Amino acid sequence: MYIIASLDCRFKTNRAKIENTFEHFGLRRIQSSLYAGEMDNGEREILVKNISEIIKDEDSVLIIPICQNCYAKKEYCGRKIKFKNDLFRVY
């Protein structure tokens, strides 16, 4: 399944930790506070657990799972978002 994740952090250090966690799980930045990628339910649960340990009271992270049928219906306005195929996950 595809994942869309957004974040809003008060402090830069915490933002960096959350961004690193997103990238560790294979999510790629598509806008300044928006990430997207593909993962299974088990990986998503681990991601949520890891984010829950990092997040502070003033921070906000939204993780939205999207089925492949819905993702296939995506539309672009403006520049097309490109994902680098040469990136890989580090476990």
C-alpha positions, 0 to 999 in steps of 0.5 A: 500500500502507499503511504502519505505522511505529513509533519508539523514540528515546532523544533528543527531538531525534532523535525530532522529526527522525524524526517530521518525516520520517514526516509529510513522507512523508504518514504520520499519527500514530495513537498517541504512537509509531505512524504510518500512511499510504499510499505506494508501494514507491518512496516507502517505499524513500526513507523507509527511506533517509532514516530510516537517515541520521537514526537513532542506535544507541540508536534503533529504527524499525519500518516494516511494509507492509500490503496493502489487503486486510489493511488493510480487515480492521482492527478498532477497539477504543475510539475510532475513529482518524480521518485528516484528509483536508485534509492533503497531502504536501510534496515 
